[in-house]
Amino acid sequence: MDERYDIVLYGASGFVGRQTVAYLARHGDGLRWALAGRSRERLEATRAAAGAGAEQAGILVADAHDPAALATLAAQARVVLNTAGPFALYGSDLVAACVRQGTHYVDITGETPWVRGLIDRHDAEARASGARIVPCCGFDSVPSDLGAWWLAREIRQRFGESCVEVTAAFSMRGGFNGGTVASMLNLMASDQATALGNPFLLNPEGTAPGDKAPHRDPVGPRRHPDFRAWLGPFLMGPVNTRVVRRSAALLRARGDHTYGDNLVYQEYLRTGRGIGGAVKAGVLSASMGAAGLLMHWAAGRRLVARFLPAPGEGPTEQQMDRGGFRCDLVGRSRSGLVLRARVAAKGDPGNRATTVFVCESALALVRNADLLPPDGGVLTPATAFGEVLVRRLHAAGVTLAVLSG
């Protein structure tokens, strides 16, 4: 009999961590699961706050920089779900332990340079051990990655052609939590920041096209005919686009022609129609450019940190309940045939929706393992979970629908 925990939640006492504990307490019937982190006292308080559904959850104490303790933790888990950021500071030894133990791993990072390091260090070993290492399973980047893949698959099935272009436009309402802010500031303060501009940062070697112009990140406003609206740069775009492009390359390596060669994928934030939308798109573009410059300096990062939540803090329950997002996608086949899709959910995207995405990803590895692609390695949500996660998200109340052309 396998005595391992089905899921171990690492960083369980943090802001998003507490929400994952509450989610499993409601949806984890029959699971053997545990809370993990560096403070037993805080973990026990988190378990108690989650109510009766968490009473039987175990407690595992392990510091993020104690390889021996992390090895013991990974050996006791089938799946590790990690919410402890910044991941570049606190996630590397945990991933290494999971790879060595053949333990599956999911997290909510958007730190693409750190993910690049995981690919370089662990992809081959994870393939050999069978460990599925799946970063970016939160709002970064499940809606983008799964939405684009689902739309491309429908194009392939309906039209008999590969999808060569997908454009996504987000509308959203929500707030930041302190862990996300800390990850962003740490990334900008590190030598990894220079890698952010590479549109193919996460691609396997030799899969980036020679002409990168169509793939560069948008920096200014535009009125997009597919959406009949003004669009501006999307803060999460430089994360999500890299994940989608990695998915396309990994699928082609499997012999899957859902995406055509040299997929063009871009995403934006929808700002509205008419002159109001144009003004908002212009202000958004200028503000993001100014913020990017500001955070290149230590003084600018300190200024930003003063006005945003600290680690462990975030929106109130009421604020998170009022939040939500919608991602509209337009895809084109090789001959120009068009199909549309939508991914949407109620609840703050970076907190409520992120919790659903990452918990359902972990549950897919436990409850639907026999239906998942068999590949180990450093994967993406689409390549690790595919239709299994689509179905799980539908059941959890997330909209993921193909619309008209």
SEFINU-627212 format. One record per residue (C-alpha): x, y, z; residue in three letters; residue number from 1. Coordinates in Angstrom, 1 decimal, decimal comma. Layout:
N
+--------+--------+--------+-----+-----+
!      x !      y !      z !   r !   k !
+--------+--------+--------+-----+-----+
!      X !      Y !      Z ! ala ! NUM !
...
+--------+--------+--------+-----+-----+
This chain:
405
+--------+--------+--------+-----+-----+
!      x !      y !      z !   r !   k !
+--------+--------+--------+-----+-----+
!    0,0 !    0,0 !    0,0 ! met !   1 !
!    1,3 !    3,4 !   -0,9 ! asp !   2 !
!    1,7 !    5,4 !    2,3 ! glu !   3 !
!    2,7 !    8,6 !    0,7 ! arg !   4 !
!    0,5 !   11,7 !    0,9 ! tyr !   5 !
!   -1,4 !   12,3 !   -2,3 ! asp !   6 !
!   -0,7 !   16,1 !   -2,2 ! ile !   7 !
!    1,6 !   18,1 !    0,0 ! val !   8 !
!    0,9 !   21,9 !    0,0 ! leu !   9 !
!    4,2 !   23,7 !    0,5 ! tyr !  10 !
!    4,0 !   27,3 !    1,6 ! gly !  11 !
!    0,6 !   26,5 !    3,1 ! ala !  12 !
!    0,5 !   29,3 !    5,6 ! ser !  13 !
!    1,1 !   32,1 !    3,0 ! gly !  14 !
!   -1,6 !   34,2 !    1,4 ! phe !  15 !
!   -2,4 !   31,9 !   -1,5 ! val !  16 !
!   -1,3 !   28,9 !    0,5 ! gly !  17 !
!   -4,1 !   29,4 !    3,0 ! arg !  18 !
!   -6,6 !   29,5 !    0,1 ! gln !  19 !
!   -5,3 !   26,2 !   -1,3 ! thr !  20 !
!   -5,7 !   24,6 !    2,1 ! val !  21 !
!   -9,3 !   25,9 !    2,3 ! ala !  22 !
!   -9,9 !   24,6 !   -1,3 ! tyr !  23 !
!   -8,7 !   21,1 !   -0,5 ! leu !  24 !
!  -10,6 !   21,1 !    2,7 ! ala !  25 !
!  -13,7 !   21,5 !    0,6 ! arg !  26 !
!  -12,8 !   19,3 !   -2,4 ! his !  27 !
!  -10,3 !   16,8 !   -1,1 ! gly !  28 !
!  -12,7 !   14,0 !    0,0 ! asp !  29 !
!  -10,7 !   10,7 !    0,2 ! gly !  30 !
!   -7,3 !   12,5 !   -0,2 ! leu !  31 !
!   -4,4 !   11,9 !    2,0 ! arg !  32 !
!   -2,8 !   15,3 !    2,2 ! trp !  33 !
!   -0,5 !   17,5 !    4,3 ! ala !  34 !
!    0,5 !   21,1 !    4,9 ! leu !  35 !
!    4,2 !   21,9 !    4,7 ! ala !  36 !
!    6,4 !   24,9 !    5,4 ! gly !  37 !
!    9,0 !   26,1 !    7,9 ! arg !  38 !
!    6,8 !   26,9 !   10,9 ! ser !  39 !
!    4,8 !   24,2 !   12,6 ! arg !  40 !
!    2,9 !   26,7 !   14,6 ! glu !  41 !
!    1,7 !   28,7 !   11,6 ! arg !  42 !
!    0,9 !   25,5 !    9,7 ! leu !  43 !
!   -1,3 !   24,2 !   12,6 ! glu !  44 !
!   -3,1 !   27,6 !   12,8 ! ala !  45 !
!   -3,8 !   27,4 !    9,1 ! thr !  46 !
!   -5,1 !   23,9 !    9,4 ! arg !  47 !
!   -7,4 !   24,9 !   12,3 ! ala !  48 !
!   -8,7 !   27,9 !   10,4 ! ala !  49 !
!   -9,7 !   25,7 !    7,4 ! ala !  50 !
!  -12,2 !   23,8 !    9,5 ! gly !  51 !
!  -13,4 !   20,2 !    9,7 ! ala !  52 !
!  -12,3 !   19,3 !    6,2 ! gly !  53 !
!   -8,7 !   19,8 !    7,1 ! ala !  54 !
!   -8,6 !   18,1 !   10,5 ! glu !  55 !
!   -7,0 !   15,0 !    9,1 ! gln !  56 !
!   -4,3 !   16,8 !    7,1 ! ala !  57 !
!   -0,7 !   16,1 !    8,1 ! gly !  58 !
!    1,9 !   18,7 !    9,0 ! ile !  59 !
!    5,4 !   18,5 !    7,5 ! leu !  60 !
!    8,1 !   21,0 !    8,6 ! val !  61 !
!   10,9 !   21,7 !    6,1 ! ala !  62 !
!   12,9 !   24,9 !    5,4 ! asp !  63 !
!   13,2 !   25,9 !    1,7 ! ala !  64 !
!   17,0 !   25,8 !    2,1 ! his !  65 !
!   17,3 !   22,5 !    3,8 ! asp !  66 !
!   17,9 !   19,9 !    1,1 ! pro !  67 !
!   17,7 !   16,9 !    3,5 ! ala !  68 !
!   14,4 !   18,0 !    4,9 ! ala !  69 !
!   13,0 !   18,7 !    1,4 ! leu !  70 !
!   14,2 !   15,3 !    0,2 ! ala !  71 !
!   12,2 !   13,7 !    3,0 ! thr !  72 !
!    9,2 !   15,8 !    2,1 ! leu !  73 !
!    9,3 !   14,9 !   -1,5 ! ala !  74 !
!    9,7 !   11,2 !   -0,7 ! ala !  75 !
!    6,5 !   11,4 !    1,3 ! gln !  76 !
!    4,4 !   12,9 !   -1,5 ! ala !  77 !
!    2,9 !   11,9 !   -4,8 ! arg !  78 !
!    2,4 !   15,5 !   -5,8 ! val !  79 !
!    3,9 !   18,7 !   -4,3 ! val !  80 !
!    1,9 !   21,9 !   -4,7 ! leu !  81 !
!    4,1 !   24,9 !   -4,1 ! asn !  82 !
!    2,9 !   28,5 !   -3,4 ! thr !  83 !
!    6,0 !   29,8 !   -1,6 ! ala !  84 !
!    7,5 !   32,6 !   -3,6 ! gly !  85 !
!    9,6 !   34,3 !   -4,7 ! pro !  86 !
!   10,3 !   30,9 !   -6,4 ! phe !  87 !
!   13,8 !   31,9 !   -7,4 ! ala !  88 !
!   14,6 !   32,3 !   -3,7 ! leu !  89 !
!   12,6 !   29,4 !   -2,2 ! tyr !  90 !
!   11,7 !   26,9 !   -4,9 ! gly !  91 !
!   14,9 !   25,5 !   -6,5 ! ser !  92 !
!   15,8 !   23,0 !   -3,8 ! asp !  93 !
!   12,3 !   21,7 !   -3,6 ! leu !  94 !
!   12,0 !   21,1 !   -7,3 ! val !  95 !
!   15,4 !   19,3 !   -7,3 ! ala !  96 !
!   14,1 !   17,1 !   -4,5 ! ala !  97 !
!   11,0 !   16,3 !   -6,4 ! cys !  98 !
!   12,9 !   15,4 !   -9,6 ! val !  99 !
!   15,2 !   13,0 !   -7,7 ! arg ! 100 !
!   12,3 !   11,3 !   -6,0 ! gln ! 101 !
!   10,1 !   11,1 !   -9,1 ! gly ! 102 !
!    7,5 !   13,2 !   -7,4 ! thr ! 103 !
!    5,2 !   15,4 !   -9,4 ! his ! 104 !
!    5,2 !   19,1 !   -8,8 ! tyr ! 105 !
!    3,0 !   22,1 !   -9,6 ! val ! 106 !
!    3,3 !   25,8 !   -8,6 ! asp ! 107 !
!    1,9 !   29,3 !   -9,3 ! ile ! 108 !
!    5,1 !   31,0 !  -10,4 ! thr ! 109 !
!    5,3 !   33,6 !  -13,2 ! gly ! 110 !
!    9,1 !   33,9 !  -12,9 ! glu ! 111 !
!   10,1 !   32,7 !  -16,4 ! thr ! 112 !
!   13,9 !   33,1 !  -16,0 ! pro ! 113 !
!   13,7 !   30,8 !  -13,0 ! trp ! 114 !
!   11,6 !   28,3 !  -15,1 ! val ! 115 !
!   14,3 !   28,5 !  -17,8 ! arg ! 116 !
!   16,8 !   27,4 !  -15,1 ! gly ! 117 !
!   14,6 !   24,5 !  -14,2 ! leu ! 118 !
!   14,4 !   23,3 !  -17,8 ! ile ! 119 !
!   18,2 !   23,5 !  -18,1 ! asp ! 120 !
!   18,9 !   21,7 !  -14,9 ! arg ! 121 !
!   16,1 !   19,2 !  -14,6 ! his ! 122 !
!   14,2 !   18,5 !  -17,8 ! asp ! 123 !
!   16,3 !   15,5 !  -18,8 ! ala ! 124 !
!   16,4 !   14,0 !  -15,3 ! glu ! 125 !
!   12,7 !   14,5 !  -14,8 ! ala ! 126 !
!   12,0 !   12,8 !  -18,1 ! arg ! 127 !
!   14,1 !    9,8 !  -16,8 ! ala ! 128 !
!   12,4 !    9,7 !  -13,4 ! ser ! 129 !
!    8,9 !   10,3 !  -14,7 ! gly ! 130 !
!    8,4 !   13,4 !  -12,6 ! ala ! 131 !
!    6,0 !   15,9 !  -14,2 ! arg ! 132 !
!    7,4 !   19,3 !  -13,2 ! ile ! 133 !
!    4,7 !   21,8 !  -14,1 ! val ! 134 !
!    5,3 !   25,5 !  -13,1 ! pro ! 135 !
!    2,9 !   28,3 !  -14,1 ! cys ! 136 !
!   -0,3 !   26,6 !  -13,0 ! cys ! 137 !
!   -2,0 !   29,7 !  -11,7 ! gly ! 138 !
!   -3,5 !   32,7 !  -13,5 ! phe ! 139 !
!   -0,1 !   32,7 !  -15,0 ! asp ! 140 !
!   -0,6 !   30,8 !  -17,3 ! ser ! 141 !
!   -3,5 !   28,4 !  -17,3 ! val ! 142 !
!   -6,1 !   30,6 !  -19,1 ! pro ! 143 !
!   -3,6 !   31,5 !  -21,8 ! ser ! 144 !
!   -2,0 !   28,1 !  -22,3 ! asp ! 145 !
!   -5,1 !   25,9 !  -21,9 ! leu ! 146 !
!   -7,3 !   28,4 !  -23,8 ! gly ! 147 !
!   -5,0 !   28,7 !  -26,8 ! ala ! 148 !
!   -4,5 !   24,9 !  -26,9 ! trp ! 149 !
!   -8,2 !   24,1 !  -26,6 ! trp ! 150 !
!   -9,0 !   26,6 !  -29,4 ! leu ! 151 !
!   -6,2 !   25,2 !  -31,6 ! ala ! 152 !
!   -7,4 !   21,7 !  -31,1 ! arg ! 153 !
!  -10,9 !   22,7 !  -32,1 ! glu ! 154 !
!   -9,5 !   24,3 !  -35,3 ! ile ! 155 !
!   -7,6 !   21,1 !  -36,1 ! arg ! 156 !
!  -10,7 !   18,9 !  -35,5 ! gln ! 157 !
!  -13,2 !   21,2 !  -37,3 ! arg ! 158 !
!  -11,2 !   22,4 !  -40,2 ! phe ! 159 !
!   -8,5 !   19,7 !  -40,6 ! gly ! 160 !
!   -5,8 !   22,3 !  -40,4 ! glu ! 161 !
!   -3,2 !   23,4 !  -37,9 ! ser ! 162 !
!   -3,6 !   26,6 !  -36,0 ! cys ! 163 !
!   -1,0 !   29,2 !  -36,9 ! val ! 164 !
!   -2,1 !   32,3 !  -35,0 ! glu ! 165 !
!   -3,9 !   33,0 !  -31,7 ! val ! 166 !
!   -4,6 !   36,4 !  -30,2 ! thr ! 167 !
!   -5,9 !   36,8 !  -26,7 ! ala ! 168 !
!   -7,5 !   39,8 !  -25,0 ! ala ! 169 !
!   -8,0 !   39,9 !  -21,3 ! phe ! 170 !
!  -10,5 !   41,8 !  -19,2 ! ser ! 171 !
!  -10,1 !   41,5 !  -15,5 ! met ! 172 !
!  -10,8 !   42,9 !  -12,0 ! arg ! 173 !
!   -8,6 !   41,9 !   -9,1 ! gly ! 174 !
!   -5,7 !   42,8 !   -6,9 ! gly ! 175 !
!   -2,1 !   41,8 !   -6,0 ! phe ! 176 !
!   -1,1 !   39,7 !   -3,0 ! asn ! 177 !
!    2,3 !   40,2 !   -1,3 ! gly ! 178 !
!    3,8 !   37,0 !   -2,7 ! gly ! 179 !
!    3,3 !   38,1 !   -6,2 ! thr ! 180 !
!    4,7 !   41,6 !   -5,5 ! val ! 181 !
!    7,8 !   40,0 !   -3,8 ! ala ! 182 !
!    8,4 !   37,8 !   -6,8 ! ser ! 183 !
!    8,1 !   40,7 !   -9,2 ! met ! 184 !
!   10,5 !   42,9 !   -7,2 ! leu ! 185 !
!   13,0 !   40,1 !   -6,7 ! asn ! 186 !
!   13,0 !   39,3 !  -10,4 ! leu ! 187 !
!   13,7 !   42,9 !  -11,3 ! met ! 188 !
!   16,5 !   43,1 !   -8,7 ! ala ! 189 !
!   18,2 !   40,0 !  -10,0 ! ser ! 190 !
!   20,5 !   39,4 !  -13,0 ! asp ! 191 !
!   17,6 !   37,3 !  -14,4 ! gln ! 192 !
!   15,7 !   40,4 !  -15,5 ! ala ! 193 !
!   17,7 !   40,7 !  -18,8 ! thr ! 194 !
!   16,2 !   37,4 !  -19,9 ! ala ! 195 !
!   12,6 !   38,7 !  -19,7 ! leu ! 196 !
!   12,6 !   40,2 !  -23,2 ! gly ! 197 !
!   13,4 !   37,0 !  -25,0 ! asn ! 198 !
!   10,1 !   35,9 !  -26,6 ! pro ! 199 !
!   11,3 !   32,3 !  -26,8 ! phe ! 200 !
!   12,9 !   32,1 !  -23,4 ! leu ! 201 !
!   11,2 !   28,8 !  -22,5 ! leu ! 202 !
!   11,5 !   27,1 !  -25,9 ! asn ! 203 !
!   13,5 !   23,9 !  -26,3 ! pro ! 204 !
!   16,8 !   24,6 !  -28,0 ! glu ! 205 !
!   16,6 !   25,0 !  -31,8 ! gly ! 206 !
!   12,9 !   25,7 !  -31,9 ! thr ! 207 !
!   12,9 !   29,5 !  -32,1 ! ala ! 208 !
!   12,2 !   31,0 !  -35,5 ! pro ! 209 !
!   14,7 !   33,2 !  -37,3 ! gly ! 210 !
!   12,3 !   36,1 !  -37,6 ! asp ! 211 !
!   11,2 !   37,1 !  -34,1 ! lys ! 212 !
!    9,5 !   40,4 !  -35,1 ! ala ! 213 !
!    5,9 !   39,0 !  -35,0 ! pro ! 214 !
!    6,6 !   37,6 !  -31,5 ! his ! 215 !
!    7,9 !   40,7 !  -29,8 ! arg ! 216 !
!    5,9 !   41,9 !  -26,8 ! asp ! 217 !
!    3,4 !   44,7 !  -27,5 ! pro ! 218 !
!    4,4 !   48,0 !  -26,1 ! val ! 219 !
!    1,8 !   50,5 !  -27,4 ! gly ! 220 !
!   -2,0 !   50,8 !  -27,9 ! pro ! 221 !
!   -3,8 !   49,4 !  -30,9 ! arg ! 222 !
!   -7,3 !   49,0 !  -32,2 ! arg ! 223 !
!   -7,7 !   45,3 !  -33,0 ! his ! 224 !
!  -10,2 !   44,4 !  -35,7 ! pro ! 225 !
!  -10,8 !   40,9 !  -34,3 ! asp ! 226 !
!  -12,1 !   42,3 !  -31,0 ! phe ! 227 !
!  -13,5 !   45,6 !  -32,3 ! arg ! 228 !
!  -11,8 !   47,3 !  -29,4 ! ala ! 229 !
!   -8,7 !   49,1 !  -28,2 ! trp ! 230 !
!   -6,0 !   46,9 !  -26,6 ! leu ! 231 !
!   -2,9 !   47,7 !  -24,6 ! gly ! 232 !
!    0,0 !   45,7 !  -23,2 ! pro ! 233 !
!   -0,9 !   43,1 !  -20,7 ! phe ! 234 !
!    1,3 !   42,9 !  -17,6 ! leu ! 235 !
!    1,2 !   39,1 !  -17,6 ! met ! 236 !
!    1,8 !   38,8 !  -21,4 ! gly ! 237 !
!    5,6 !   38,4 !  -21,2 ! pro ! 238 !
!    5,0 !   35,3 !  -19,0 ! val ! 239 !
!    2,0 !   33,7 !  -20,7 ! asn ! 240 !
!    3,3 !   34,0 !  -24,3 ! thr ! 241 !
!    6,5 !   32,2 !  -23,4 ! arg ! 242 !
!    4,5 !   29,3 !  -21,8 ! val ! 243 !
!    2,2 !   29,0 !  -24,9 ! val ! 244 !
!    5,2 !   29,0 !  -27,2 ! arg ! 245 !
!    6,9 !   26,3 !  -25,2 ! arg ! 246 !
!    3,7 !   24,2 !  -25,3 ! ser ! 247 !
!    3,6 !   24,6 !  -29,1 ! ala ! 248 !
!    7,2 !   23,4 !  -29,4 ! ala ! 249 !
!    6,7 !   20,4 !  -27,0 ! leu ! 250 !
!    3,6 !   19,3 !  -28,8 ! leu ! 251 !
!    5,4 !   19,4 !  -32,2 ! arg ! 252 !
!    8,2 !   17,3 !  -30,7 ! ala ! 253 !
!    5,5 !   14,7 !  -29,7 ! arg ! 254 !
!    4,3 !   14,7 !  -33,3 ! gly ! 255 !
!    1,2 !   16,6 !  -32,5 ! asp ! 256 !
!    0,3 !   19,1 !  -35,2 ! his ! 257 !
!   -2,4 !   21,0 !  -33,3 ! thr ! 258 !
!   -0,2 !   24,1 !  -33,7 ! tyr ! 259 !
!    1,5 !   24,9 !  -37,0 ! gly ! 260 !
!    5,1 !   25,6 !  -37,3 ! asp ! 261 !
!    6,1 !   29,1 !  -36,0 ! asn ! 262 !
!    2,8 !   29,7 !  -34,1 ! leu ! 263 !
!    2,2 !   33,5 !  -33,7 ! val ! 264 !
!    0,7 !   34,0 !  -30,2 ! tyr ! 265 !
!    0,1 !   37,4 !  -28,6 ! gln ! 266 !
!   -2,0 !   38,7 !  -25,8 ! glu ! 267 !
!   -3,3 !   42,1 !  -24,7 ! tyr ! 268 !
!   -5,5 !   43,8 !  -22,1 ! leu ! 269 !
!   -8,8 !   45,1 !  -23,5 ! arg ! 270 !
!   -9,4 !   48,7 !  -22,6 ! thr ! 271 !
!  -12,7 !   49,4 !  -24,4 ! gly ! 272 !
!  -14,2 !   50,9 !  -27,6 ! arg ! 273 !
!  -14,2 !   54,4 !  -29,0 ! gly ! 274 !
!  -12,2 !   57,4 !  -27,7 ! ile ! 275 !
!  -12,4 !   56,2 !  -24,1 ! gly ! 276 !
!  -10,8 !   52,9 !  -25,0 ! gly ! 277 !
!   -8,1 !   54,6 !  -27,0 ! ala ! 278 !
!   -7,2 !   56,9 !  -24,1 ! val ! 279 !
!   -7,1 !   54,1 !  -21,6 ! lys ! 280 !
!   -4,9 !   52,0 !  -23,9 ! ala ! 281 !
!   -2,5 !   55,0 !  -24,3 ! gly ! 282 !
!   -2,4 !   55,6 !  -20,6 ! val ! 283 !
!   -1,8 !   51,9 !  -19,9 ! leu ! 284 !
!    1,0 !   51,7 !  -22,3 ! ser ! 285 !
!    2,8 !   54,8 !  -20,9 ! ala ! 286 !
!    2,2 !   53,7 !  -17,3 ! ser ! 287 !
!    3,7 !   50,2 !  -17,9 ! met ! 288 !
!    6,7 !   51,7 !  -19,7 ! gly ! 289 !
!    7,3 !   54,1 !  -16,8 ! ala ! 290 !
!    6,9 !   51,3 !  -14,2 ! ala ! 291 !
!    9,3 !   49,1 !  -16,0 ! gly ! 292 !
!   11,9 !   51,8 !  -16,0 ! leu ! 293 !
!   11,3 !   52,7 !  -12,3 ! leu ! 294 !
!   11,8 !   49,1 !  -11,2 ! met ! 295 !
!   15,2 !   48,9 !  -12,8 ! his ! 296 !
!   16,5 !   51,0 !   -9,9 ! trp ! 297 !
!   16,6 !   49,9 !   -6,2 ! ala ! 298 !
!   15,1 !   53,2 !   -5,1 ! ala ! 299 !
!   12,2 !   52,7 !   -7,5 ! gly ! 300 !
!   11,6 !   49,1 !   -6,3 ! arg ! 301 !
!   11,5 !   50,4 !   -2,7 ! arg ! 302 !
!    9,0 !   53,0 !   -3,7 ! leu ! 303 !
!    6,8 !   50,5 !   -5,4 ! val ! 304 !
!    7,0 !   48,1 !   -2,4 ! ala ! 305 !
!    5,7 !   50,9 !   -0,1 ! arg ! 306 !
!    2,4 !   51,0 !   -1,9 ! phe ! 307 !
!    1,7 !   47,3 !   -2,5 ! leu ! 308 !
!    0,9 !   44,4 !   -0,1 ! pro ! 309 !
!    3,7 !   42,8 !    1,9 ! ala ! 310 !
!    4,2 !   39,0 !    1,8 ! pro ! 311 !
!    1,3 !   37,3 !    3,5 ! gly ! 312 !
!   -1,0 !   40,1 !    2,7 ! glu ! 313 !
!   -3,6 !   40,6 !   -0,1 ! gly ! 314 !
!   -7,1 !   41,6 !   -1,0 ! pro ! 315 !
!  -10,0 !   41,1 !    1,5 ! thr ! 316 !
!  -12,4 !   38,2 !    1,1 ! glu ! 317 !
!  -15,0 !   40,7 !   -0,2 ! gln ! 318 !
!  -12,6 !   42,2 !   -2,7 ! gln ! 319 !
!  -11,7 !   38,7 !   -4,0 ! met ! 320 !
!  -15,3 !   37,7 !   -4,3 ! asp ! 321 !
!  -16,0 !   40,8 !   -6,5 ! arg ! 322 !
!  -13,1 !   40,1 !   -8,9 ! gly ! 323 !
!  -13,1 !   38,1 !  -12,1 ! gly ! 324 !
!  -11,6 !   37,8 !  -15,5 ! phe ! 325 !
!  -12,4 !   37,0 !  -19,1 ! arg ! 326 !
!  -10,0 !   36,0 !  -21,8 ! cys ! 327 !
!  -11,3 !   36,1 !  -25,4 ! asp ! 328 !
!   -9,2 !   34,3 !  -28,0 ! leu ! 329 !
!   -9,2 !   34,4 !  -31,8 ! val ! 330 !
!   -7,5 !   31,6 !  -33,7 ! gly ! 331 !
!   -6,7 !   31,2 !  -37,4 ! arg ! 332 !
!   -5,9 !   28,1 !  -39,4 ! ser ! 333 !
!   -3,3 !   27,8 !  -42,0 ! arg ! 334 !
!   -5,8 !   28,8 !  -44,7 ! ser ! 335 !
!   -7,2 !   31,7 !  -42,7 ! gly ! 336 !
!  -10,3 !   30,0 !  -41,2 ! leu ! 337 !
!  -11,3 !   31,7 !  -37,9 ! val ! 338 !
!  -12,6 !   30,3 !  -34,6 ! leu ! 339 !
!  -13,1 !   32,0 !  -31,2 ! arg ! 340 !
!  -12,9 !   30,8 !  -27,6 ! ala ! 341 !
!  -13,4 !   32,2 !  -24,1 ! arg ! 342 !
!  -11,9 !   31,4 !  -20,7 ! val ! 343 !
!  -13,6 !   33,1 !  -17,8 ! ala ! 344 !
!  -14,1 !   32,8 !  -14,0 ! ala ! 345 !
!  -15,5 !   34,6 !  -11,1 ! lys ! 346 !
!  -13,3 !   35,7 !   -8,3 ! gly ! 347 !
!  -10,0 !   37,6 !   -8,1 ! asp ! 348 !
!   -7,8 !   36,2 !  -10,9 ! pro ! 349 !
!   -4,5 !   36,2 !   -9,0 ! gly ! 350 !
!   -6,0 !   34,7 !   -5,9 ! asn ! 351 !
!   -9,4 !   33,0 !   -6,2 ! arg ! 352 !
!   -8,9 !   31,8 !   -9,8 ! ala ! 353 !
!   -5,3 !   30,9 !   -9,2 ! thr ! 354 !
!   -6,3 !   28,7 !   -6,3 ! thr ! 355 !
!   -8,8 !   26,8 !   -8,5 ! val ! 356 !
!   -6,2 !   26,4 !  -11,3 ! phe ! 357 !
!   -3,3 !   25,1 !   -9,2 ! val ! 358 !
!   -5,4 !   22,8 !   -7,0 ! cys ! 359 !
!   -7,2 !   21,2 !   -9,9 ! glu ! 360 !
!   -3,9 !   20,7 !  -11,6 ! ser ! 361 !
!   -2,6 !   18,9 !   -8,5 ! ala ! 362 !
!   -5,8 !   16,9 !   -8,3 ! leu ! 363 !
!   -5,5 !   15,9 !  -12,0 ! ala ! 364 !
!   -2,1 !   14,3 !  -11,2 ! leu ! 365 !
!   -3,7 !   12,3 !   -8,3 ! val ! 366 !
!   -7,1 !   11,4 !   -9,6 ! arg ! 367 !
!   -6,7 !   11,3 !  -13,4 ! asn ! 368 !
!   -3,1 !   10,1 !  -13,8 ! ala ! 369 !
!   -4,0 !    7,3 !  -16,1 ! asp ! 370 !
!   -5,6 !    9,8 !  -18,5 ! leu ! 371 !
!   -2,7 !   12,2 !  -18,7 ! leu ! 372 !
!    0,1 !   12,2 !  -21,3 ! pro ! 373 !
!    2,9 !    9,9 !  -19,9 ! pro ! 374 !
!    5,8 !   12,3 !  -20,4 ! asp ! 375 !
!    7,9 !   13,4 !  -17,5 ! gly ! 376 !
!   10,0 !   16,6 !  -17,7 ! gly ! 377 !
!    9,5 !   20,3 !  -17,2 ! val ! 378 !
!    6,1 !   20,7 !  -18,8 ! leu ! 379 !
!    3,4 !   23,3 !  -19,3 ! thr ! 380 !
!   -0,2 !   23,1 !  -18,2 ! pro ! 381 !
!   -1,4 !   22,3 !  -21,7 ! ala ! 382 !
!    1,2 !   19,6 !  -22,3 ! thr ! 383 !
!    0,9 !   18,1 !  -18,8 ! ala ! 384 !
!   -2,9 !   18,1 !  -18,5 ! phe ! 385 !
!   -4,6 !   18,9 !  -21,7 ! gly ! 386 !
!   -8,3 !   17,9 !  -21,8 ! glu ! 387 !
!   -8,2 !   16,4 !  -18,3 ! val ! 388 !
!   -7,7 !   19,9 !  -16,8 ! leu ! 389 !
!  -10,3 !   21,4 !  -19,2 ! val ! 390 !
!  -12,9 !   19,0 !  -17,8 ! arg ! 391 !
!  -11,8 !   19,5 !  -14,2 ! arg ! 392 !
!  -12,1 !   23,3 !  -14,6 ! leu ! 393 !
!  -15,5 !   23,0 !  -16,2 ! his ! 394 !
!  -16,7 !   21,0 !  -13,2 ! ala ! 395 !
!  -15,1 !   23,7 !  -10,9 ! ala ! 396 !
!  -17,2 !   26,5 !  -12,5 ! gly ! 397 !
!  -14,6 !   27,9 !  -15,0 ! val ! 398 !
!  -15,9 !   28,8 !  -18,4 ! thr ! 399 !
!  -13,8 !   27,4 !  -21,3 ! leu ! 400 !
!  -15,9 !   27,5 !  -24,4 ! ala ! 401 !
!  -15,4 !   27,5 !  -28,1 ! val ! 402 !
!  -17,6 !   30,2 !  -29,8 ! leu ! 403 !
!  -18,4 !   31,1 !  -33,4 ! ser ! 404 !
!  -15,9 !   32,0 !  -36,1 ! gly ! 405 !
+--------+--------+--------+-----+-----+
